[in-house]
Amino acid sequence: MDGDRMFGLALALAEAKSRQDVPAAMRVLHPEMVLEAPAFGSVSRGTDENERALAGFFAMFPDYDVRLEGHAANGETLVCWGTVRMTLTGEFFGMAPNGRRAELPVFISFTFKDDLIASELFFFDLAALCSQSGVSTDTALAYLG
């Protein structure tokens, strides 16, 4: 797939997620989509799991906003980097966050199938999120453990 097309799909996904628009996000995802977030130890496969994962993520981070600042592609894989801003709300592994908006660097790797995003591997620093949100990294890691 052409690198510009891959980046266009990634941008469309980023924009939909920044609006917390699950239906728009799902339109650019392949039905067999695999979404991995190693910081949370989570993997979502297929349409139903990804819809639930996105809805849950947006409930936890209702002001989620990601900006892709750069990218590189090799015809099969696209990698993007940028900044994510989000406020942790509610309970996080049994802890109450401070309500401050976190700002973190992010790295995302995408693959594609049938002119749609087939996988997303979403990397960010859990310790930085916890620190900025006023929750214990040790408690979060023990919960994820």
N, CA, C and O atoms as a GROMACS GRO file, in nm:
protein
  580
    1MET      N    1   0.085  -0.118   0.000
    1MET     CA    2   0.000   0.000   0.000
    1MET      C    3   0.089   0.124   0.000
    1MET      O    4   0.196   0.124   0.061
    2ASP      N    5   0.046   0.225  -0.067
    2ASP     CA    6   0.116   0.353  -0.075
    2ASP      C    7   0.126   0.417   0.064
    2ASP      O    8   0.030   0.417   0.140
    3GLY      N    9   0.243   0.473   0.095
    3GLY     CA   10   0.265   0.535   0.225
    3GLY      C   11   0.171   0.650   0.254
    3GLY      O   12   0.130   0.669   0.368
    4ASP      N   13   0.136   0.727   0.152
    4ASP     CA   14   0.043   0.838   0.173
    4ASP      C   15  -0.096   0.786   0.212
    4ASP      O   16  -0.162   0.844   0.298
    5ARG      N   17  -0.139   0.678   0.148
    5ARG     CA   18  -0.268   0.619   0.182
    5ARG      C   19  -0.266   0.565   0.325
    5ARG      O   20  -0.362   0.584   0.400
    6MET      N   21  -0.157   0.497   0.362
    6MET     CA   22  -0.146   0.445   0.498
    6MET      C   23  -0.154   0.559   0.600
    6MET      O   24  -0.226   0.550   0.699
    7PHE      N   25  -0.079   0.667   0.573
    7PHE     CA   26  -0.081   0.779   0.667
    7PHE      C   27  -0.219   0.845   0.670
    7PHE      O   28  -0.264   0.890   0.775
    8GLY      N   29  -0.285   0.851   0.556
    8GLY     CA   30  -0.420   0.907   0.552
    8GLY      C   31  -0.516   0.828   0.640
    8GLY      O   32  -0.598   0.887   0.711
    9LEU      N   33  -0.507   0.695   0.637
    9LEU     CA   34  -0.591   0.612   0.723
    9LEU      C   35  -0.557   0.634   0.870
    9LEU      O   36  -0.646   0.643   0.955
   10ALA      N   37  -0.427   0.642   0.900
   10ALA     CA   38  -0.384   0.666   1.039
   10ALA      C   39  -0.434   0.802   1.088
   10ALA      O   40  -0.479   0.814   1.202
   11LEU      N   41  -0.426   0.903   1.003
   11LEU     CA   42  -0.477   1.035   1.040
   11LEU      C   43  -0.628   1.032   1.063
   11LEU      O   44  -0.678   1.092   1.159
   12ALA      N   45  -0.701   0.963   0.977
   12ALA     CA   46  -0.846   0.952   0.994
   12ALA      C   47  -0.879   0.884   1.127
   12ALA      O   48  -0.972   0.925   1.196
   13LEU      N   49  -0.803   0.781   1.162
   13LEU     CA   50  -0.825   0.713   1.290
   13LEU      C   51  -0.792   0.806   1.406
   13LEU      O   52  -0.868   0.814   1.502
   14ALA      N   53  -0.680   0.876   1.397
   14ALA     CA   54  -0.640   0.969   1.503
   14ALA      C   55  -0.746   1.078   1.523
   14ALA      O   56  -0.779   1.113   1.636
   15GLU      N   57  -0.796   1.131   1.414
   15GLU     CA   58  -0.898   1.236   1.423
   15GLU      C   59  -1.028   1.182   1.484
   15GLU      O   60  -1.090   1.249   1.567
   16ALA      N   61  -1.069   1.063   1.444
   16ALA     CA   62  -1.190   1.002   1.500
   16ALA      C   63  -1.172   0.976   1.650
   16ALA      O   64  -1.262   1.005   1.729
   17LYS      N   65  -1.057   0.924   1.688
   17LYS     CA   66  -1.032   0.897   1.830
   17LYS      C   67  -1.026   1.027   1.909
   17LYS      O   68  -1.073   1.032   2.023
   18SER      N   69  -0.970   1.132   1.851
   18SER     CA   70  -0.961   1.260   1.921
   18SER      C   71  -1.098   1.324   1.940
   18SER      O   72  -1.115   1.411   2.025
   19ARG      N   73  -1.196   1.281   1.861
   19ARG     CA   74  -1.335   1.326   1.878
   19ARG      C   75  -1.415   1.225   1.963
   19ARG      O   76  -1.533   1.247   1.990
   20GLN      N   77  -1.350   1.116   2.005
   20GLN     CA   78  -1.414   1.006   2.076
   20GLN      C   79  -1.531   0.950   1.994
   20GLN      O   80  -1.636   0.917   2.048
   21ASP      N   81  -1.510   0.941   1.864
   21ASP     CA   82  -1.612   0.898   1.768
   21ASP      C   83  -1.585   0.752   1.730
   21ASP      O   84  -1.514   0.724   1.633
   22VAL      N   85  -1.643   0.661   1.807
   22VAL     CA   86  -1.620   0.518   1.784
   22VAL      C   87  -1.667   0.475   1.645
   22VAL      O   88  -1.592   0.404   1.578
   23PRO      N   89  -1.787   0.512   1.598
   23PRO     CA   90  -1.828   0.468   1.465
   23PRO      C   91  -1.733   0.515   1.354
   23PRO      O   92  -1.704   0.439   1.261
   24ALA      N   93  -1.684   0.638   1.363
   24ALA     CA   94  -1.589   0.686   1.261
   24ALA      C   95  -1.458   0.609   1.269
   24ALA      O   96  -1.398   0.579   1.166
   25ALA      N   97  -1.413   0.579   1.388
   25ALA     CA   98  -1.290   0.500   1.403
   25ALA      C   99  -1.308   0.361   1.342
   25ALA      O  100  -1.220   0.311   1.273
   26MET      N  101  -1.422   0.301   1.367
   26MET     CA  102  -1.446   0.165   1.318
   26MET      C  103  -1.451   0.160   1.166
   26MET      O  104  -1.422   0.055   1.108
   27ARG      N  105  -1.487   0.269   1.101
   27ARG     CA  106  -1.495   0.270   0.954
   27ARG      C  107  -1.358   0.252   0.886
   27ARG      O  108  -1.353   0.210   0.771
   28VAL      N  109  -1.249   0.283   0.956
   28VAL     CA  110  -1.116   0.267   0.895
   28VAL      C  111  -1.046   0.142   0.946
   28VAL      O  112  -0.930   0.117   0.910
   29LEU      N  113  -1.114   0.063   1.028
   29LEU     CA  114  -1.055  -0.059   1.084
   29LEU      C  115  -1.106  -0.182   1.011
   29LEU      O  116  -1.225  -0.195   0.983
   30HIS      N  117  -1.016  -0.273   0.982
   30HIS     CA  118  -1.050  -0.400   0.921
   30HIS      C  119  -1.132  -0.483   1.020
   30HIS      O  120  -1.109  -0.472   1.141
   31PRO      N  121  -1.226  -0.565   0.974
   31PRO     CA  122  -1.306  -0.648   1.065
   31PRO      C  123  -1.221  -0.740   1.154
   31PRO      O  124  -1.265  -0.778   1.263
   32GLU      N  125  -1.101  -0.775   1.110
   32GLU     CA  126  -1.012  -0.861   1.189
   32GLU      C  127  -0.909  -0.779   1.267
   32GLU      O  128  -0.807  -0.833   1.309
   33MET      N  129  -0.935  -0.651   1.285
   33MET     CA  130  -0.843  -0.559   1.350
   33MET      C  131  -0.792  -0.612   1.484
   33MET      O  132  -0.867  -0.669   1.563
   34VAL      N  133  -0.661  -0.592   1.507
   34VAL     CA  134  -0.598  -0.624   1.636
   34VAL      C  135  -0.539  -0.495   1.691
   34VAL      O  136  -0.454  -0.433   1.628
   35LEU      N  137  -0.586  -0.455   1.808
   35LEU     CA  138  -0.538  -0.336   1.877
   35LEU      C  139  -0.465  -0.380   2.003
   35LEU      O  140  -0.522  -0.444   2.090
   36GLU      N  141  -0.336  -0.344   2.010
   36GLU     CA  142  -0.256  -0.379   2.127
   36GLU      C  143  -0.207  -0.252   2.195
   36GLU      O  144  -0.159  -0.160   2.130
   37ALA      N  145  -0.221  -0.249   2.328
   37ALA     CA  146  -0.167  -0.140   2.409
   37ALA      C  147  -0.083  -0.204   2.519
   37ALA      O  148  -0.135  -0.232   2.628
   38PRO      N  149   0.046  -0.227   2.494
   38PRO     CA  150   0.131  -0.296   2.592
   38PRO      C  151   0.134  -0.230   2.729
   38PRO      O  152   0.146  -0.300   2.830
   39ALA      N  153   0.122  -0.098   2.736
   39ALA     CA  154   0.124  -0.031   2.867
   39ALA      C  155   0.010  -0.080   2.956
   39ALA      O  156   0.026  -0.089   3.077
   40PHE      N  157  -0.104  -0.113   2.895
   40PHE     CA  158  -0.218  -0.165   2.970
   40PHE      C  159  -0.226  -0.317   2.965
   40PHE      O  160  -0.312  -0.377   3.030
   41GLY      N  161  -0.138  -0.380   2.889
   41GLY     CA  162  -0.143  -0.524   2.875
   41GLY      C  163  -0.268  -0.572   2.804
   41GLY      O  164  -0.318  -0.681   2.831
   42SER      N  165  -0.319  -0.489   2.713
   42SER     CA  166  -0.446  -0.523   2.648
   42SER      C  167  -0.429  -0.555   2.500
   42SER      O  168  -0.345  -0.497   2.430
   43VAL      N  169  -0.512  -0.648   2.455
   43VAL     CA  170  -0.520  -0.684   2.314
   43VAL      C  171  -0.669  -0.701   2.281
   43VAL      O  172  -0.740  -0.775   2.348
   44SER      N  173  -0.714  -0.632   2.177
   44SER     CA  174  -0.853  -0.643   2.131
   44SER      C  175  -0.851  -0.693   1.988
   44SER      O  176  -0.777  -0.642   1.904
   45ARG      N  177  -0.934  -0.794   1.961
   45ARG     CA  178  -0.939  -0.854   1.828
   45ARG      C  179  -1.081  -0.847   1.773
   45ARG      O  180  -1.178  -0.877   1.843
   46GLY      N  181  -1.092  -0.808   1.647
   46GLY     CA  182  -1.221  -0.807   1.581
   46GLY      C  183  -1.305  -0.684   1.613
   46GLY      O  184  -1.271  -0.604   1.700
   47THR      N  185  -1.412  -0.673   1.540
   47THR     CA  186  -1.498  -0.554   1.549
   47THR      C  187  -1.558  -0.535   1.688
   47THR      O  188  -1.546  -0.426   1.745
   48ASP      N  189  -1.621  -0.637   1.744
   48ASP     CA  190  -1.689  -0.621   1.873
   48ASP      C  191  -1.592  -0.584   1.985
   48ASP      O  192  -1.618  -0.492   2.062
   49GLU      N  193  -1.480  -0.655   1.994
   49GLU     CA  194  -1.383  -0.626   2.099
   49GLU      C  195  -1.325  -0.485   2.084
   49GLU      O  196  -1.305  -0.415   2.183
   50ASN      N  197  -1.299  -0.443   1.961
   50ASN     CA  198  -1.243  -0.310   1.940
   50ASN      C  199  -1.344  -0.200   1.970
   50ASN      O  200  -1.306  -0.096   2.024
   51GLU      N  201  -1.470  -0.221   1.937
   51GLU     CA  202  -1.572  -0.123   1.974
   51GLU      C  203  -1.580  -0.108   2.126
   51GLU      O  204  -1.587   0.004   2.177
   52ARG      N  205  -1.580  -0.221   2.197
   52ARG     CA  206  -1.587  -0.216   2.344
   52ARG      C  207  -1.460  -0.152   2.402
   52ARG      O  208  -1.468  -0.073   2.495
   53ALA      N  209  -1.344  -0.186   2.346
   53ALA     CA  210  -1.218  -0.130   2.396
   53ALA      C  211  -1.215   0.021   2.378
   53ALA      O  212  -1.176   0.094   2.470
   54LEU      N  213  -1.255   0.068   2.261
   54LEU     CA  214  -1.254   0.213   2.237
   54LEU      C  215  -1.354   0.284   2.328
   54LEU      O  216  -1.321   0.387   2.386
   55ALA      N  217  -1.474   0.230   2.342
   55ALA     CA  218  -1.574   0.292   2.429
   55ALA      C  219  -1.522   0.298   2.573
   55ALA      O  220  -1.539   0.399   2.641
   56GLY      N  221  -1.461   0.191   2.619
   56GLY     CA  222  -1.405   0.188   2.755
   56GLY      C  223  -1.291   0.286   2.772
   56GLY      O  224  -1.280   0.353   2.874
   57PHE      N  225  -1.205   0.294   2.671
   57PHE     CA  226  -1.092   0.387   2.675
   57PHE      C  227  -1.142   0.530   2.681
   57PHE      O  228  -1.089   0.610   2.759
   58PHE      N  229  -1.242   0.564   2.601
   58PHE     CA  230  -1.294   0.701   2.600
   58PHE      C  231  -1.369   0.733   2.729
   58PHE      O  232  -1.375   0.850   2.768
   59ALA      N  233  -1.426   0.634   2.796
   59ALA     CA  234  -1.488   0.657   2.926
   59ALA      C  235  -1.380   0.691   3.030
   59ALA      O  236  -1.402   0.774   3.118
   60MET      N  237  -1.265   0.626   3.018
   60MET     CA  238  -1.154   0.650   3.110
   60MET      C  239  -1.081   0.781   3.078
   60MET      O  240  -1.032   0.849   3.169
   61PHE      N  241  -1.074   0.815   2.948
   61PHE     CA  242  -1.003   0.934   2.901
   61PHE      C  243  -1.096   1.014   2.808
   61PHE      O  244  -1.077   1.011   2.687
   62PRO      N  245  -1.196   1.084   2.863
   62PRO     CA  246  -1.298   1.147   2.778
   62PRO      C  247  -1.248   1.264   2.693
   62PRO      O  248  -1.317   1.305   2.600
   63ASP      N  249  -1.130   1.316   2.722
   63ASP     CA  250  -1.076   1.426   2.642
   63ASP      C  251  -0.953   1.382   2.561
   63ASP      O  252  -0.869   1.464   2.525
   64TYR      N  253  -0.943   1.251   2.535
   64TYR     CA  254  -0.830   1.196   2.460
   64TYR      C  255  -0.807   1.274   2.331
   64TYR      O  256  -0.901   1.300   2.255
   65ASP      N  257  -0.682   1.311   2.308
   65ASP     CA  258  -0.646   1.385   2.188
   65ASP      C  259  -0.506   1.342   2.146
   65ASP      O  260  -0.411   1.354   2.224
   66VAL      N  261  -0.493   1.292   2.025
   66VAL     CA  262  -0.362   1.249   1.975
   66VAL      C  263  -0.326   1.330   1.852
   66VAL      O  264  -0.411   1.355   1.766
   67ARG      N  265  -0.203   1.371   1.845
   67ARG     CA  266  -0.149   1.444   1.730
   67ARG      C  267  -0.031   1.366   1.675
   67ARG      O  268   0.067   1.342   1.745
   68LEU      N  269  -0.041   1.328   1.549
   68LEU     CA  270   0.068   1.257   1.482
   68LEU      C  271   0.162   1.362   1.424
   68LEU      O  272   0.122   1.445   1.343
   69GLU      N  273   0.287   1.356   1.466
   69GLU     CA  274   0.384   1.460   1.428
   69GLU      C  275   0.485   1.414   1.324
   69GLU      O  276   0.556   1.496   1.265
   70GLY      N  277   0.491   1.284   1.301
   70GLY     CA  278   0.582   1.230   1.200
   70GLY      C  279   0.548   1.087   1.170
   70GLY      O  280   0.474   1.022   1.244
   71HIS      N  281   0.602   1.037   1.059
   71HIS     CA  282   0.573   0.899   1.022
   71HIS      C  283   0.677   0.848   0.923
   71HIS      O  284   0.750   0.925   0.860
   72ALA      N  285   0.682   0.715   0.911
   72ALA     CA  286   0.765   0.647   0.812
   72ALA      C  287   0.692   0.520   0.771
   72ALA      O  288   0.623   0.459   0.852
   73ALA      N  289   0.706   0.482   0.644
   73ALA     CA  290   0.637   0.364   0.593
   73ALA      C  291   0.730   0.285   0.502
   73ALA      O  292   0.822   0.339   0.442
   74ASN      N  293   0.704   0.154   0.494
   74ASN     CA  294   0.784   0.069   0.406
   74ASN      C  295   0.699  -0.009   0.306
   74ASN      O  296   0.748  -0.103   0.245
   75GLY      N  297   0.573   0.028   0.290
   75GLY     CA  298   0.484  -0.043   0.198
   75GLY      C  299   0.395  -0.143   0.268
   75GLY      O  300   0.287  -0.175   0.218
   76GLU      N  301   0.437  -0.194   0.384
   76GLU     CA  302   0.357  -0.288   0.461
   76GLU      C  303   0.322  -0.234   0.598
   76GLU      O  304   0.213  -0.260   0.650
   77THR      N  305   0.413  -0.159   0.656
   77THR     CA  306   0.396  -0.109   0.792
   77THR      C  307   0.414   0.042   0.793
   77THR      O  308   0.498   0.096   0.721
   78LEU      N  309   0.336   0.108   0.875
   78LEU     CA  310   0.349   0.251   0.898
   78LEU      C  311   0.379   0.270   1.045
   78LEU      O  312   0.314   0.211   1.130
   79VAL      N  313   0.478   0.352   1.076
   79VAL     CA  314   0.502   0.392   1.214
   79VAL      C  315   0.480   0.542   1.224
   79VAL      O  316   0.520   0.618   1.135
   80CYS      N  317   0.417   0.582   1.331
   80CYS     CA  318   0.389   0.724   1.356
   80CYS      C  319   0.435   0.758   1.497
   80CYS      O  320   0.439   0.672   1.585
   81TRP      N  321   0.470   0.882   1.516
   81TRP     CA  322   0.503   0.930   1.648
   81TRP      C  323   0.437   1.066   1.666
   81TRP      O  324   0.408   1.138   1.570
   82GLY      N  325   0.414   1.098   1.792
   82GLY     CA  326   0.348   1.223   1.821
   82GLY      C  327   0.325   1.241   1.969
   82GLY      O  328   0.403   1.194   2.052
   83THR      N  329   0.216   1.310   2.001
   83THR     CA  330   0.184   1.345   2.139
   83THR      C  331   0.039   1.312   2.166
   83THR      O  332  -0.049   1.338   2.085
   84VAL      N  333   0.016   1.254   2.282
   84VAL     CA  334  -0.120   1.227   2.328
   84VAL      C  335  -0.143   1.312   2.453
   84VAL      O  336  -0.057   1.323   2.541
   85ARG      N  337  -0.262   1.369   2.458
   85ARG     CA  338  -0.305   1.445   2.576
   85ARG      C  339  -0.436   1.384   2.622
   85ARG      O  340  -0.527   1.360   2.542
   86MET      N  341  -0.445   1.357   2.753
   86MET     CA  342  -0.565   1.292   2.803
   86MET      C  343  -0.572   1.306   2.955
   86MET      O  344  -0.470   1.310   3.024
   87THR      N  345  -0.694   1.314   3.005
   87THR     CA  346  -0.718   1.323   3.148
   87THR      C  347  -0.778   1.193   3.196
   87THR      O  348  -0.884   1.151   3.150
   88LEU      N  349  -0.711   1.130   3.289
   88LEU     CA  350  -0.760   1.007   3.350
   88LEU      C  351  -0.874   1.042   3.445
   88LEU      O  352  -0.857   1.124   3.535
   89THR      N  353  -0.990   0.979   3.424
   89THR     CA  354  -1.106   1.004   3.509
   89THR      C  355  -1.150   0.875   3.575
   89THR      O  356  -1.106   0.767   3.536
   90GLY      N  357  -1.236   0.888   3.675
   90GLY     CA  358  -1.287   0.770   3.743
   90GLY      C  359  -1.180   0.701   3.823
   90GLY      O  360  -1.081   0.763   3.862
   91GLU      N  361  -1.198   0.575   3.849
   91GLU     CA  362  -1.101   0.495   3.923
   91GLU      C  363  -1.006   0.428   3.825
   91GLU      O  364  -1.047   0.381   3.719
   92PHE      N  365  -0.882   0.425   3.862
   92PHE     CA  366  -0.779   0.362   3.779
   92PHE      C  367  -0.711   0.259   3.866
   92PHE      O  368  -0.628   0.293   3.951
   93PHE      N  369  -0.745   0.132   3.845
   93PHE     CA  370  -0.690   0.024   3.925
   93PHE      C  371  -0.709   0.051   4.074
   93PHE      O  372  -0.620   0.026   4.156
   94GLY      N  373  -0.830   0.103   4.108
   94GLY     CA  374  -0.864   0.128   4.247
   94GLY      C  375  -0.810   0.259   4.303
   94GLY      O  376  -0.823   0.283   4.423
   95MET      N  377  -0.752   0.342   4.220
   95MET     CA  378  -0.694   0.469   4.266
   95MET      C  379  -0.769   0.586   4.204
   95MET      O  380  -0.817   0.578   4.091
   96ALA      N  381  -0.779   0.696   4.279
   96ALA     CA  382  -0.844   0.817   4.229
   96ALA      C  383  -0.738   0.909   4.168
   96ALA      O  384  -0.646   0.951   4.238
   97PRO      N  385  -0.749   0.943   4.040
   97PRO     CA  386  -0.652   1.033   3.977
   97PRO      C  387  -0.673   1.178   4.022
   97PRO      O  388  -0.775   1.212   4.083
   98ASN      N  389  -0.574   1.263   3.992
   98ASN     CA  390  -0.578   1.403   4.034
   98ASN      C  391  -0.659   1.493   3.942
   98ASN      O  392  -0.681   1.610   3.976
   99GLY      N  393  -0.705   1.444   3.828
   99GLY     CA  394  -0.785   1.524   3.735
   99GLY      C  395  -0.704   1.613   3.642
   99GLY      O  396  -0.762   1.688   3.564
  100ARG      N  397  -0.572   1.606   3.649
  100ARG     CA  398  -0.489   1.687   3.559
  100ARG      C  399  -0.472   1.617   3.424
  100ARG      O  400  -0.471   1.494   3.416
  101ARG      N  401  -0.458   1.697   3.321
  101ARG     CA  402  -0.440   1.643   3.186
  101ARG      C  403  -0.294   1.602   3.167
  101ARG      O  404  -0.202   1.682   3.189
  102ALA      N  405  -0.273   1.479   3.126
  102ALA     CA  406  -0.139   1.427   3.100
  102ALA      C  407  -0.101   1.454   2.954
  102ALA      O  408  -0.187   1.456   2.866
  103GLU      N  409   0.026   1.474   2.932
  103GLU     CA  410   0.080   1.491   2.796
  103GLU      C  411   0.198   1.398   2.781
  103GLU      O  412   0.295   1.407   2.856
  104LEU      N  413   0.190   1.307   2.683
  104LEU     CA  414   0.289   1.201   2.669
  104LEU      C  415   0.331   1.182   2.524
  104LEU      O  416   0.250   1.198   2.433
  105PRO      N  417   0.457   1.148   2.502
  105PRO     CA  418   0.494   1.106   2.368
  105PRO      C  419   0.431   0.970   2.339
  105PRO      O  420   0.410   0.890   2.429
  106VAL      N  421   0.401   0.946   2.212
  106VAL     CA  422   0.339   0.821   2.171
  106VAL      C  423   0.406   0.772   2.043
  106VAL      O  424   0.450   0.850   1.960
  107PHE      N  425   0.413   0.640   2.031
  107PHE     CA  426   0.465   0.573   1.913
  107PHE      C  427   0.363   0.468   1.873
  107PHE      O  428   0.320   0.389   1.957
  108ILE      N  429   0.324   0.467   1.746
  108ILE     CA  430   0.219   0.376   1.700
  108ILE      C  431   0.265   0.306   1.573
  108ILE      O  432   0.315   0.370   1.480
  109SER      N  433   0.249   0.175   1.569
  109SER     CA  434   0.282   0.096   1.451
  109SER      C  435   0.152   0.038   1.394
  109SER      O  436   0.070  -0.018   1.468
  110PHE      N  437   0.133   0.053   1.263
  110PHE     CA  438   0.012   0.007   1.196
  110PHE      C  439   0.047  -0.091   1.085
  110PHE      O  440   0.151  -0.080   1.021
  111THR      N  441  -0.042  -0.190   1.064
  111THR     CA  442  -0.039  -0.271   0.943
  111THR      C  443  -0.177  -0.258   0.877
  111THR      O  444  -0.271  -0.205   0.937
  112PHE      N  445  -0.186  -0.306   0.752
  112PHE     CA  446  -0.305  -0.280   0.671
  112PHE      C  447  -0.348  -0.405   0.596
  112PHE      O  448  -0.267  -0.493   0.566
  113LYS      N  449  -0.478  -0.411   0.568
  113LYS     CA  450  -0.534  -0.521   0.489
  113LYS      C  451  -0.661  -0.469   0.422
  113LYS      O  452  -0.742  -0.403   0.486
  114ASP      N  453  -0.677  -0.499   0.295
  114ASP     CA  454  -0.797  -0.460   0.220
  114ASP      C  455  -0.826  -0.310   0.229
  114ASP      O  456  -0.942  -0.268   0.240
  115ASP      N  457  -0.720  -0.230   0.224
  115ASP     CA  458  -0.730  -0.084   0.228
  115ASP      C  459  -0.788  -0.032   0.360
  115ASP      O  460  -0.852   0.074   0.362
  116LEU      N  461  -0.766  -0.106   0.468
  116LEU     CA  462  -0.809  -0.066   0.602
  116LEU      C  463  -0.696  -0.096   0.700
  116LEU      O  464  -0.602  -0.169   0.668
  117ILE      N  465  -0.704  -0.039   0.819
  117ILE     CA  466  -0.605  -0.066   0.924
  117ILE      C  467  -0.633  -0.204   0.982
  117ILE      O  468  -0.743  -0.230   1.031
  118ALA      N  469  -0.533  -0.291   0.977
  118ALA     CA  470  -0.549  -0.428   1.027
  118ALA      C  471  -0.494  -0.446   1.168
  118ALA      O  472  -0.540  -0.534   1.241
  119SER      N  473  -0.396  -0.362   1.205
  119SER     CA  474  -0.344  -0.370   1.342
  119SER      C  475  -0.288  -0.236   1.383
  119SER      O  476  -0.240  -0.157   1.302
  120GLU      N  477  -0.296  -0.213   1.513
  120GLU     CA  478  -0.239  -0.094   1.575
  120GLU      C  479  -0.169  -0.138   1.702
  120GLU      O  480  -0.229  -0.203   1.788
  121LEU      N  481  -0.042  -0.103   1.713
  121LEU     CA  482   0.038  -0.130   1.832
  121LEU      C  483   0.071   0.007   1.891
  121LEU      O  484   0.150   0.082   1.834
  122PHE      N  485   0.010   0.039   2.006
  122PHE     CA  486   0.008   0.174   2.063
  122PHE      C  487   0.098   0.177   2.186
  122PHE      O  488   0.067   0.118   2.289
  123PHE      N  489   0.211   0.248   2.174
  123PHE     CA  490   0.308   0.256   2.283
  123PHE      C  491   0.307   0.394   2.349
  123PHE      O  492   0.310   0.496   2.281
  124PHE      N  493   0.303   0.394   2.481
  124PHE     CA  494   0.325   0.515   2.560
  124PHE      C  495   0.381   0.471   2.694
  124PHE      O  496   0.380   0.352   2.727
  125ASP      N  497   0.430   0.567   2.773
  125ASP     CA  498   0.495   0.539   2.900
  125ASP      C  499   0.390   0.539   3.011
  125ASP      O  500   0.341   0.645   3.050
  126LEU      N  501   0.357   0.422   3.062
  126LEU     CA  502   0.259   0.410   3.170
  126LEU      C  503   0.304   0.484   3.294
  126LEU      O  504   0.222   0.547   3.362
  127ALA      N  505   0.434   0.479   3.327
  127ALA     CA  506   0.485   0.548   3.445
  127ALA      C  507   0.463   0.699   3.433
  127ALA      O  508   0.428   0.764   3.532
  128ALA      N  509   0.484   0.755   3.315
  128ALA     CA  510   0.462   0.899   3.294
  128ALA      C  511   0.314   0.932   3.308
  128ALA      O  512   0.279   1.034   3.368
  129LEU      N  513   0.226   0.848   3.254
  129LEU     CA  514   0.082   0.870   3.269
  129LEU      C  515   0.045   0.868   3.417
  129LEU      O  516  -0.027   0.956   3.464
  130CYS      N  517   0.092   0.768   3.489
  130CYS     CA  518   0.060   0.757   3.632
  130CYS      C  519   0.112   0.878   3.709
  130CYS      O  520   0.040   0.935   3.791
  131SER      N  521   0.236   0.916   3.684
  131SER     CA  522   0.296   1.030   3.753
  131SER      C  523   0.216   1.158   3.730
  131SER      O  524   0.185   1.230   3.825
  132GLN      N  525   0.183   1.185   3.604
  132GLN     CA  526   0.110   1.307   3.573
  132GLN      C  527  -0.034   1.303   3.623
  132GLN      O  528  -0.096   1.408   3.645
  133SER      N  529  -0.088   1.183   3.640
  133SER     CA  530  -0.227   1.167   3.684
  133SER      C  531  -0.240   1.149   3.835
  133SER      O  532  -0.351   1.140   3.887
  134GLY      N  533  -0.126   1.145   3.905
  134GLY     CA  534  -0.129   1.135   4.051
  134GLY      C  535  -0.168   0.998   4.104
  134GLY      O  536  -0.227   0.987   4.211
  135VAL      N  537  -0.134   0.893   4.029
  135VAL     CA  538  -0.162   0.757   4.076
  135VAL      C  539  -0.031   0.678   4.081
  135VAL      O  540   0.066   0.712   4.015
  136SER      N  541  -0.032   0.573   4.158
  136SER     CA  542   0.088   0.493   4.178
  136SER      C  543   0.116   0.400   4.060
  136SER      O  544   0.032   0.319   4.021
  137THR      N  545   0.235   0.413   4.005
  137THR     CA  546   0.278   0.322   3.898
  137THR      C  547   0.289   0.180   3.953
  137THR      O  548   0.250   0.084   3.885
  138ASP      N  549   0.342   0.166   4.075
  138ASP     CA  550   0.358   0.032   4.134
  138ASP      C  551   0.222  -0.037   4.149
  138ASP      O  552   0.210  -0.157   4.122
  139THR      N  553   0.121   0.037   4.192
  139THR     CA  554  -0.012  -0.022   4.207
  139THR      C  555  -0.070  -0.062   4.070
  139THR      O  556  -0.129  -0.168   4.054
  140ALA      N  557  -0.051   0.026   3.973
  140ALA     CA  558  -0.100  -0.004   3.837
  140ALA      C  559  -0.029  -0.128   3.782
  140ALA      O  560  -0.094  -0.216   3.726
  141LEU      N  561   0.102  -0.136   3.799
  141LEU     CA  562   0.176  -0.253   3.749
  141LEU      C  563   0.136  -0.380   3.822
  141LEU      O  564   0.127  -0.486   3.760
  142ALA      N  565   0.112  -0.371   3.952
  142ALA     CA  566   0.069  -0.489   4.028
  142ALA      C  567  -0.067  -0.536   3.978
  142ALA      O  568  -0.091  -0.657   3.967
  143TYR      N  569  -0.154  -0.442   3.947
  143TYR     CA  570  -0.287  -0.478   3.896
  143TYR      C  571  -0.277  -0.543   3.758
  143TYR      O  572  -0.347  -0.640   3.729
  144LEU      N  573  -0.189  -0.488   3.675
  144LEU     CA  574  -0.173  -0.542   3.539
  144LEU      C  575  -0.098  -0.674   3.541
  144LEU      O  576  -0.114  -0.757   3.451
  145GLY      N  577  -0.016  -0.694   3.644
  145GLY     CA  578   0.076  -0.799   3.662
  145GLY      C  579   0.062  -0.932   3.619
  145GLY      O  580   0.152  -1.014   3.641
   0.00000   0.00000   0.00000
